[in-house]
Amino acid sequence: MDKFIIKGPVRLKGEVIISGSKNAALPILFASLLTEEPIEIMNIPKLKDIDITIKLLLYLGVKIKKKDSIEIDASNLYKYRTTMDPFAENLIKSIRASIWMISPLLVRFGKIKIPLPGGCLIGKRPINLHIDGLRKLGAKIYVKKNYIIGYIKKKFKGSCIIMEKNSVGATISIILAAIYASNITIIKNPAKEPEIKDLINFLNTLGAKISGAGTNKIIIEGITKLKGGCYKIISDRIETGTFLIAAAISRGKILCKKTDPKNLAIVLEKLKNTGAKIKTGKNWCSLDMKNKRPKAIDIITGPYPYFPTDMQPQFTLLNLIANGISTITETIFENRFLYVNELVRMGANIFLKKNKVCCKGIKLLSNAEVTATDLRAAVSLVLAGCIASGITIVNNINYIDRGYEKIEDKLSSLGAIIQRIKSE
Ligand code: UD1
């Protein structure tokens, strides 16, 4: 894997253009398997996980033209590729999002066999809610020897599904299966993330009949055909939050452009509590730390609209250099604190107890050689390098390429001194 060499401390200042949302783009790309008419998708971020998804779609027979936007034609899929070869299996195993192939391929071909999907190692990441939901809609589906095997006779049957947890992934699997189901499907207690809303808006643009996005009840009326169409993906709220943190921890000032602050309400509120000056407009937001040290804040992660787990490592970093004592509680993923030991090597005054980290902020982190373990941990270590004294080396930074477009270019334009060393 590649590494970053970062020289700090620097104050990060300037403007940054936020890319399209990774977590909206991924399900939308898989959802494109559901229509036989051409579609065009704009604002797809250039990321490793997106490249892998596109390779998988090509493998299935989708025709793709990449320009500024992406044109997709899924009219002629290779039916026999519902059982994958080792090339496709490795792609599937490398991203969590590949689970969203299941519903569209069951809809199109009535059967599927794929290996269990991979993704960042931040917890157990079970798939029981996906499986239970698809069974409720009439699929015969089970896991055997690390493969998911599923069948459906003719079509899915609408049903009422009460989700025991607000799972983003399972809500998406159920929506994709229910599009062409007979009758109506109701999902009670679904995930309410903006990315789910974006997927629903995309599908409705193609003629789906889905209501209740962002509420406690999503209603999907089965239809017979999705059309083609053109759709622009929302901006990435986690990338936005990450750059605002970059400003806060470096006592700097950053304006994020082409983003939607409405999707960041709780993050902005927490940042205000650190003493930062936050300004927002229709499609921008900015944070000015006015050269002050931030105040420590307590965080408890939760499903949207609560505090996003994908911002947890970045806020932990903020607390490490903030004024005061704080606690961060992780309630979504059980293994999301692997980066804490790396930050201790940089001088952090922090300890981990079960699903909580407690820390007492120090003024300045020191340089060290550290290793990233997952996407959001990786970005936190890189930001830590920007504000630490001396030269920090962050290993395994390819994790960052999964979720942050041109991170070193964007950080350099804000004043970071950062260089990528490619692995041989
Ligand atoms: C998605 C996001 C990820 C984000 C997470 C929570 C993508 C590609 N990834 O992941 O960035 O951190 O939402 O906002 O969009 N669970 C079960 N059984 C299941 C599925 C999930 O128990 O079948 C549990 C998980 O262990 C976790 C919780 O439900 O505790 C939420 O997980 P989920 O929302 O499904 O996360 P992902 O869709 O994997």
Residues whose N, C-alpha, C, O or C-beta is under 5 A from the ligand:
A	BS01	UD1	N23 A97 R125 P126 I127 N128 L129 H130 K165 N166 S167 V168 G169 A170 T309 D310 I332 F333
